[in-house]
């Protein structure tokens, strides 16, 4: 008995030290974001929180118009999510609830897109967006991301577990497939949709390369690019202000991740089964 | 058992129209067009192209900077995979113990998953800044990011740190699925916990390890772009300029469209390679069940 107790204390201690090591970069960033300029410049580096927190966060917010960037990132993320989730729901419904000619070929084509992440088609994608005059617009940052193999697969995994009796019963009642889709299937899929929202929010919010290339005006920049801009604006290497900006930009995805963690974990489990 | 289906001739196609419209315009066409452009010499200003056969490929593969970047990317990726999978498996094994408060521990250990590569880049830039970075101070070395031999180490640490949460989530899910019966019968046969881990747990974890191998390869080759752009901008002296950064520079900064298309094709063959590997090893899953 005693041995297991000691063992469990040991595990707690190990876990807590892991947490400290993993969190250390953010803890230190937070500490410096509260310090005044003298403390920031001190050597050896000071590890005690200062009293300049509010003014540093205000300075970061104003230095690169973080408010506008946060709005852009959030707007783009939700624009992608709405289109992607609805289109993936329809596609997954077609693949799981119907038999039709060319089903395997069409599914194969969706499979192929796993081989085509943005960087391998970026040269011509940039050209397509340019010709559509979508450079520096929300459309260029949202619409190319509406089709997704991963989201379709996750939904297919979920739809496959729906009992056949429900489909048979709907057919006997003379229910149109779309009625079944909206009234029976969608309510059963809520938690999977929740998982897709979190996964895609984090994915889009954290994107870097495409927004860097597809935007050029200050008004259209997203938060990830804002971090780099903040670092070059604060030329005196005022780490307090830079880290304040970094902490502001990490809050939205972290909040969504923590609030929706349970449904997110379920969705991830489905992903590794593909 | 097969699921029941609806009988409707046209509806499934209608349902697939939106997805395929986007796929054709923004995925298939650009992919094919990039493939085509890789065989053309394109004027940077007029955009006029001339067929040039393998010219672009010969050019990039005789460029020592590109070759260096090629080797660098492979080494960087292997380091990210080795470091990331090892550390995350250790943490996942700890998290798999039956103790109080495990959900809180889990959240506190995986949350960096929600942070972006660019944020990881900014954080490690701060920790290793030559003036008074905390980690420079504690290691007694100020030149971590300014020395072309050590900058890549910082990039690797930052990349591993950022992806730990992702890897832990998958290892933890896999550990939960290791059947207790197999472990029990091993105990009856007198296997110690170390033996049990290597013979049983490790075998059950191998599909997840392969999956994570592929996902981490893609992550290291592509997603680490933001991290590198914020942390080192590919420097010092090109020592952290991995392939994707090279491609970005050639395309976006120097307007070498033909080269960039050829470089895209190199990255594409890499994705094809690891994906084939994944499908081959996915077959092994059956073996263990």
Interface residues (C-beta under 8 A of the other chain):
Chain A: X8 X11 X12 X14 X15 X18 X19 X22 X23 X25 X26 X28 X29 X32 X41 X42 X43 X44 X45 X47 X87 X88 X90 X91 X93 X94 X95 X96 X97 X98 X99 X100 X103 X106 X109 X110 X113 X114 X115 X116 X117 X118 X119 X120 X121 X122 X123 X124 X125 X126 X127 X128 X143 X144 X146 X147 X152 X160 X162 X164 X167 X168 X171 X177 X178 X180 X202 X205 X206 X208 X209 X212 X213 X224 X225 X227 X228 X231 X237 X239 X242 X243 X246 X249 X250 X253 X254 X256 X257 X258 X261 X265 X268 X269 X272
Chain B: X1 X3 X4 X5 X6 X8 X9 X11 X12 X13 X15 X16 X18 X19 X20 X22 X23 X25 X26 X27 X28 X29 X30 X31 X32 X33 X34 X37 X91 X94 X95 X97 X99 X105 X107 X108 X109 X111 X112 X113 X114 X115 X116 X117 X118 X119 X120 X121 X122 X123 X124 X125 X126 X127 X129 X131 X132 X133 X134 X137 X161 X164 X169 X170 X173 X174 X208 X211 X218 X222 X225 X226 X229 X230 X244 X247 X248 X251 X252 X257 X260 X261 X264 X265 X267 X268 X271 X272 X275
